[in-house]
Amino acid sequence: MASPGRIRADGLGFTYRGADRPAFRDVSFELSPGGCLLVVGPSGSGKSTLALAVAGLVPRDIPGDLAGSLSVDGHVGVVFQD
């Protein structure tokens, strides 16, 4: 079980419905309460999709297949650059 405020991903991946390849795969990290996570990569590498997964929108509101495990203990907000 996660500690309060902790976010943990283990082998996380997501493939959009109808896509030939995953938006991201094999992502693992553990973020402690008060911690900060920097996600960088080129356009189309899955950064926004990962943020949507952590926020709970993938796959609930965006159809596709989520692989691995994701534990979010607390509230998460996402602010995109646009």
N, C-alpha and C positions, 0 to 999 in steps of 0.2 A: 504494500500500500504506500502511496506517495505521502510525503510530509506536507503540511499546509503550505500552499503557495508554490509547490514544486511542479515542474513540468518535465515529463520524461518520455522520450521516444526511443523505441527499440526496433530496428529493422523496418522503419516506417516507409511505406510507399503508397502512391496513389496513381491510378490509371483512370482517366476520364472515360465515360461510357462511349464506346465506338472507336476509341483511340487504338492505334497499333502499338504504342509504347507508353510506358509510364511517364507521368509528368516529373516524378522523382522516385527514387527507390533507395532502399538500404540506408535511410537516415536514422542515426542514433545520437542522442544527446541527453544530458540531464541538466536542468536549469534550477538552481537553488533559489529560494525566496530572496527577492531583492536583486537577483542577478540580471545580467543583460546578455542577449544572444545576437550576434551579428551574422546575418545570412547574406552571402554575396555570390554572384554568378552572372553569366550573360543572360540576355533576354531569352525567355523561353526555357530556362533551366529549372523552373518549378518553385522559385522563391515565394511568389504570391500564393500559389497553391498550398505550399507548406504553411504559410500564415493562416490561410483559410481553414486548414485542418486543425491547427492549434486553437483557433477561435471557435471550432465546433461546427463550421458550415459545411465541411467536407467529411463524409459523404451525405450528411443530412439534407442539405439544400442543393448540393451540386452532385448529380448522379455519377457514380463510378465505383471502382473497387478499391477499398482501403486495405492495405496489407500491414503486417507487423502490429505493434501495440503503441498506444498513445495514452498517457495518463496526465490529466490536467486537474490539479487540485486548487481551485479558486477561479477567479474571473480573468478573462483575457480580452484585451481590446486590440484592434488592428487599425492603424492609420496609414493609408496608402499615399504615395507621393502626389497623386493627382487630386 
